[in-house]
Amino acid sequence: MPVDPDKRAKYLEWVIKRGVGSRIYEPSTEGPLRVPFVSPLLTWAACGGMPIGHIGRWYGPEGSGKSLANWGLSYCAQNYPAVITEWYELEIKFWESRKLRLKANIAKRKLKSAVAAFPDGMSVLLFDTEQRAEPSFGAKLGVSMHKDRFLIIEENIIEEIIEEIIAALDAYHLIIIDSASNAQSYAEANLDPGEYERGTAAAAWKRLRKVRKRLDRDANTIIIVDQMRSQGLGGKTYGPETAPPNIRFLRHNASIAINFAPAKRLFLNDEKQLTDDYKKASSDFMALGSDGKETAGIEMRCKIDKNSTGKPFRNAVGRFAFDVVDARTGEYVQEMGFDQGFELLTIAEYFHIIESGGGGMFYALDNKFNRTKQKWKGEWRAIDGIVNDEELSYRIMSRLRMAT
């Protein structure tokens, strides 16, 4: 029997009248709205950020930056109108500078729609299964910890987490489980010490199907964090982390999966700038109680293992600085936060806006990729030069935005 186009309206009416819970999804032809990350490179790698209305899964070894990424994502979600405006303004100015008004107007329309969707920003709910989330830490990163804006629930029973997520879908936009690896099923919780029952956690996580059915594709976003497993034999670990728990529902239902690599330790050099070279670390910042240099930050590397709404397999790198105090004066030498300058330099080198040369020299390039008079000796001077040059910073971010 040939397909009859006239019967489509009747079919749609029939589906709606059935009343069995089926929903008609009306997707935007422009794709889902996204929440940018604090990290410009991670935003680029994820093709614009975390897609709203989807499930994301982060995994990696402990201390690799997964929770830091979520604090940054929470900040961007809460401040969505300002963050998304800054992101779209890069595109709008790009088209306007080339006198392509039609494309600029399209970007303006997208921006207006995004801001209208979340005019007051987004609310965040964190299920802290490890009881490690510290509100004061989030507050230092600019996250509002008011209960109407950010709620932390300490719960590690999988079935309870899922039921509480279902109830929260009408109240919160961004829901984070950190981490799923630490949660256990009722069956596991009721075992005697030393007993083990395989597969009960995976079976309990299947209840997330109820969450998937209730998820609002225009309002709700879920992030699930997992710890990487290690190869082991007889309780001993042999080799590096290999893969997250192989829970089928989490693996298949995540629209975007980000693999975080072990973090690299960073130190302060004599110019009080971050470096990954221990030999260049300043002796002015020694770790208390040891003869080693104090760790002043970490370098995070990750790869987009899966992206159902964009391009997969992109890589990102970023740095996070810790508070560092001068041991002699007690004054802050460095304050905690994400190192935007490092990423700007990394982006600039990738897109041939800045070129590194011998002897630690960095040269700014013009639009024809020729060296200009602008140059710096040393990575930290190049970073400082970029951060303090509004025009150069815009050029770098604009190039990244148009490549996203």
WONORKA-V653707 format. One record per residue. SS is DSSP state (helix for helix, strand for strand, loop for the rest). D_CENTER is the distance of its C-alpha to the mean C-alpha in whole Angstrom. Layout:
BEGIN
SS|D_CENTER  SS|D_CENTER
END
This chain:
BEGIN
loop|49  loop|48  loop|45  loop|46  helix|43  helix|45  helix|44  helix|41  helix|41  helix|43  helix|41  helix|38  helix|40  helix|41  helix|38  helix|37  helix|40  helix|40  loop|38  loop|36  loop|33  loop|32  loop|29  loop|30  loop|26  loop|27  loop|24  loop|23  loop|24  loop|22  loop|19  loop|16  loop|15  strand|11  strand|9  loop|8  loop|5  loop|7  loop|7  helix|10  helix|10  helix|6  helix|7  helix|11  helix|10  loop|8  loop|12  loop|11  loop|7  strand|7  strand|11  loop|13  loop|15  loop|14  strand|13  strand|9  strand|10  strand|9  strand|12  strand|13  loop|16  loop|16  loop|15  loop|12  loop|9  helix|8  helix|9  helix|8  helix|4  helix|6  helix|9  helix|7  helix|6  helix|9  helix|11  helix|10  helix|11  helix|14  loop|15  helix|14  helix|18  helix|17  helix|14  helix|15  helix|18  helix|17  helix|15  helix|18  helix|21  helix|20  helix|21  helix|24  helix|25  helix|25  helix|27  helix|30  helix|30  loop|32  loop|34  loop|32  helix|32  helix|32  helix|28  helix|27  helix|29  helix|27  helix|23  helix|25  helix|25  helix|22  helix|21  helix|24  helix|23  helix|19  helix|20  helix|23  helix|21  loop|19  loop|21  loop|21  loop|17  loop|15  loop|16  strand|14  strand|16  strand|15  strand|17  strand|17  loop|19  loop|20  loop|21  loop|19  loop|17  loop|18  helix|19  helix|20  helix|17  helix|15  helix|18  helix|18  loop|14  loop|16  loop|14  loop|18  loop|19  loop|22  loop|22  loop|22  loop|19  strand|17  strand|19  strand|19  strand|21  loop|22  loop|23  loop|23  strand|25  helix|24  helix|26  helix|26  helix|22  helix|22  helix|25  helix|24  helix|21  helix|23  helix|25  helix|22  loop|21  loop|23  loop|22  loop|18  loop|16  strand|12  strand|13  strand|12  strand|14  strand|13  loop|15  helix|17  helix|19  helix|20  loop|22  strand|25  loop|28  helix|31  helix|33  helix|31  helix|31  loop|35  loop|36  loop|38  loop|37  loop|37  loop|37  loop|34  loop|34  loop|32  loop|29  helix|30  helix|26  helix|25  helix|28  helix|26  helix|23  loop|25  loop|25  helix|22  helix|24  helix|25  helix|22  helix|21  helix|24  helix|24  loop|20  loop|21  loop|19  loop|19  loop|18  loop|16  strand|13  strand|12  strand|10  strand|12  strand|11  strand|14  strand|16  strand|17  strand|21  strand|24  strand|27  strand|30  strand|33  loop|35  loop|33  strand|32  strand|29  strand|30  strand|27  strand|23  strand|21  strand|21  strand|19  strand|18  loop|20  loop|22  loop|22  helix|23  helix|21  helix|18  helix|18  helix|19  helix|18  loop|14  loop|14  strand|11  strand|10  strand|8  strand|11  strand|10  loop|14  loop|16  loop|15  strand|18  strand|20  strand|21  strand|24  strand|25  loop|28  loop|32  loop|30  loop|27  loop|25  strand|22  strand|23  loop|22  loop|26  helix|28  helix|31  helix|30  loop|29  loop|31  loop|34  loop|33  loop|30  strand|32  loop|30  loop|32  loop|35  loop|34  loop|35  loop|32  strand|29  loop|27  loop|23  loop|22  strand|18  strand|16  strand|14  strand|11  strand|12  strand|10  strand|11  strand|11  strand|14  strand|14  strand|13  loop|16  loop|15  loop|15  loop|16  loop|15  loop|15  loop|13  strand|12  strand|10  strand|11  strand|11  strand|13  strand|13  strand|17  loop|19  loop|22  strand|25  strand|28  loop|31  loop|34  loop|37  loop|36  loop|33  loop|31  strand|28  strand|27  strand|23  loop|21  loop|18  strand|15  strand|12  loop|15  helix|14  helix|18  helix|17  helix|14  helix|17  helix|20  helix|18  helix|17  helix|21  helix|22  helix|21  loop|22  loop|25  loop|25  strand|26  strand|28  strand|28  loop|32  helix|34  helix|35  helix|31  strand|32  strand|29  strand|31  strand|29  strand|30  loop|32  loop|31  loop|34  loop|32  loop|35  strand|34  strand|35  strand|36  strand|33  strand|32  strand|31  strand|32  loop|29  helix|25  helix|25  helix|28  helix|26  helix|23  helix|25  helix|27  helix|24  helix|22  loop|26  loop|27  helix|25  helix|27  helix|25  helix|22  helix|22  helix|23  helix|20  helix|18  helix|20  helix|20  helix|17  helix|16  helix|19  loop|18  loop|15
END
